[in-house]
Amino acid sequence: MEIAQLQAYLYRRSLLKISLFVCFLATHASVMAWLMDYGFEQVAEEKIILITGLAYFFLLIPCFKNYFTYLNNFLISDALLPLYALFFLLFCSSLGIYFWKVSSFLGYILFIFFLGVFFKEYWQSYHLGYLLVFTFFALWASHIGWAYAASPTLLVNLATIEVHKLDPFYHFSMAEMIKNFGYPSTGFDGVPFMYYHWGSHFLFANLSQFLKISVVESYFLTYPIFFIPLFFYTFLLFILQIRNYTGINYKYPKRDFGFSFWFVFLCIFLQVFKHLYSGGLLGFNFLTSESLTISLSLMLILLNTSLTFWQNKTQNWHKNEYFFLFIFLPLSLALIGWFKVSTMFVVAGWIAFVFFRLKLFAQWQYWLSGFLSTSAFVMCYLFTVETDFLGSKSYGYEGKISWFHFYRHTHSFEYFNFFGLYFLWFYLFCSLYFLKNQLWKWNKLKISWQKNQTFPLEFATVTIIIGIIPSLFLYLSGGNAMYFMCIQIFISAAFLLAFLPSFEFKYLPKIHLTLQKSLKFLFIIGAFLLMYINVREVVYRAIEQSIKSKKQLLANDKTFEKIQKEFQEIYFTKSLSNDKVYQYVEFIMLNPDLKPFLEKNERYHFLQKLVQINQKYSKADKQKTLVYLDYSQEKNLNFQLPCYVLPFIIPSFSGFAQINGMLLHCPFGAYGYEYYTPRIKGIVNAEKIYSPKEILQKAKEKGFSQVLYWNRSKQNFDLITQ
């Protein structure tokens, strides 16, 4: 076998392992989506099956393409295919549901086919151990999504227990307004335009349209099933692209994704050193932010494509050069910024670094590409960020000058965890790379610099510097500075994992084969303990709300109270700790028909009405109608929600903007509140309860012609048109 053929074979084998791994994540997430709904909501089996098939289709297309050598063209490279998939999801809702159903069906065919290929050509006994490890990792990855993003979407949770998580409802509201009005807003009191990086909201709004599901369902189903696996796909593909570019994949074919790789991979993402900054955000995991996860995927797609571009420099160079420089690079930068401005800022810094480091300024086409990229950056910034640079449109406080605000005012700063452990993977990669290439010798370092062999070290260092800069002089509240800084984790980790096979530990004593097996066995035990410790907390948080809400709902039911009393009399106990009582509760909870219990819950009934009007009214109807709820009735509805969460409920689940939705006694200055005139205590009529006609008049002043007025006595919405 020739070297080129062997290289292609090894690349195809590694790519298949990556694709099947992320498909495994998607499969687990789809099963969890079904289980989370079990017993209360109408389980959306057909939607789950459709979305899982689409995930398989887009994640396995690169494997399919690599079977046809004549398709190895830059424009349809493995690096670009995920971007095309995102473009399809963003802009191609007009293709119709049948197109997506066919794609989903083909996805299942591809999954079965490549699963067979793997078992036939690459399966070995040790893969069973990896499969168990992947199961735990899939538990962790999908439950991160459920715990922080998806769990509050279950209506039964909102109807029965206290929910403190605001972010999901903020995102749902904005996506619904984008879906129905075409631009970002939160629908508190009309729909004023909000400056925000709303690309992810546009994406989920579009997914809602072509999949014929609500925005809440599009977040609940597509994020864990498709977008979390997509991130890990692009991350692992970046590692593979580095190895392919440097020849590591060819030099060390038996070390592609083996024992040491998965050990380090798990330590990175499961946070073996867990602290305030370890998850990427301030006290949270990066997967809790949909916009950050998708922007990181886009960032990695750009890096993958750049590597492919440089690797094929001698093959059809001029044919691909202009496409990459004048179209792909500026559009990618703007697209990344549309999803997350912080990620765009770091990527723009990379472009500037590469421009000067590789002396690309000597060629006119790179100057023109730099101008186009700078223009894309500025236009995207002005389109998505509050600024008074071109006139006063600044409503918030973030982005103001405040020296070292992140380190002094946002939290109790942990010096050792930040400067020591937060950059651990960077330190480890630099140390190993430095030792491997003997860069402590001045002549060796000088030659390596001239030949660009130190480029990975430089790139990782520049990533840290660019990420830290905004935190030094901007007013970035809470953990917002972390969005800039956390990118260093993924870049350093990717370089470490990419070069891992080439690190020769010559100074370690040779280990006997039996001892090697024993150490591997101990590693497996340790890995499982590590994953168990990390997964236990995440899984508990994801499932806790669902179980707690079911118990609370049953405990509030009079029928259950009667049964509970009978058990207490029989077993002489005042608690539910008795085994038989507990078994009875569990039996009721696992009953798939629990609707009668929900029908007696007024809060659930109100939420269901919101869902019904979302399905009943068209987009044209929503564009001329506002919803009004007298929030003095909130105490009667008894939603166990913080006051700043409550106004998001109506736009999140109904798709309608509301009128007079700003609460009087809720001091809150973020999440779009600043775009609305608050009702200030002490102003005449600030707490007035308006009649339907008065509300209609206020709606007409805002450009709407009718109002849906919540009539509590009828437990329904009345349409007021005159």
Sequence and secondary structure as in RCSB ss.txt:
>XXXX:A:sequence
MEIAQLQAYLYRRSLLKISLFVCFLATHASVMAWLMDYGFEQVAEEKIILITGLAYFFLLIPCFKNYFTYLNNFL
ISDALLPLYALFFLLFCSSLGIYFWKVSSFLGYILFIFFLGVFFKEYWQSYHLGYLLVFTFFALWASHIGWAYAA
SPTLLVNLATIEVHKLDPFYHFSMAEMIKNFGYPSTGFDGVPFMYYHWGSHFLFANLSQFLKISVVESYFLTYPI
FFIPLFFYTFLLFILQIRNYTGINYKYPKRDFGFSFWFVFLCIFLQVFKHLYSGGLLGFNFLTSESLTISLSLML
ILLNTSLTFWQNKTQNWHKNEYFFLFIFLPLSLALIGWFKVSTMFVVAGWIAFVFFRLKLFAQWQYWLSGFLSTS
AFVMCYLFTVETDFLGSKSYGYEGKISWFHFYRHTHSFEYFNFFGLYFLWFYLFCSLYFLKNQLWKWNKLKISWQ
KNQTFPLEFATVTIIIGIIPSLFLYLSGGNAMYFMCIQIFISAAFLLAFLPSFEFKYLPKIHLTLQKSLKFLFII
GAFLLMYINVREVVYRAIEQSIKSKKQLLANDKTFEKIQKEFQEIYFTKSLSNDKVYQYVEFIMLNPDLKPFLEK
NERYHFLQKLVQINQKYSKADKQKTLVYLDYSQEKNLNFQLPCYVLPFIIPSFSGFAQINGMLLHCPFGAYGYEY
YTPRIKGIVNAEKIYSPKEILQKAKEKGFSQVLYWNRSKQNFDLITQ
>XXXX:A:secstr
  HHHHHHHHHHHHHHHHHHHHHHHHHHHHHHHHHHHTTTS   HHHHHHHHHHHHHHHHHHHHHTT GGG  GG
G TTTHHHHHHHHHHH GGG HHHHHHHHHHHHHHHHHHHHHHHHHT  TTHHHHHHHHHHHHHHHHHHHIIIII
GGG HHHHHHS     HHHHHHHHHHHHHHHSS    SSS     S  HHHHHHHHHHHHTT  HHHHHHHHIII
IIHHHHHHHHHHHHHHHHHHHTHHHH GGGSS HHHHHHHHHHHTTSS  TTTTBSSSSBGGG HHHHHHHHHHH
HHHHHHHHHHHTTTSSHHHHHHIIIIIIHHHHHHHHHHH HHHHHHHHHHHHHHHHHTTGGGSHHHHHHHHHHHH
HHHHHHHHHS   TTSS   SSTTSB TTHHHHTSS   HHIIIIITTHHHHHHHHHHHHHTTTTSHHHHHHHHH
TTTTHHHHHHHHHHHHHHHHHHHB   TTHHHHHHTHHHHHHHHHHHHHGGG   TTS    HHHHHHHHHHHHH
HHHHHHHHHHHHHHHHHHHHHHHHHHHHHHTSHHHHHHHHHHHHHHT SSS SHHHHHHHHHHHT S  HHHHHT
 HHHHHHHHHHHHHHHS HHHHTTEEEE  GGGHHHHT  S TTTGGGHHHHHH  EESS S TT     TTGGG
S    TTSTTTT    HHHHHHHHHHTT  EEEEEETTTTEEEEE  
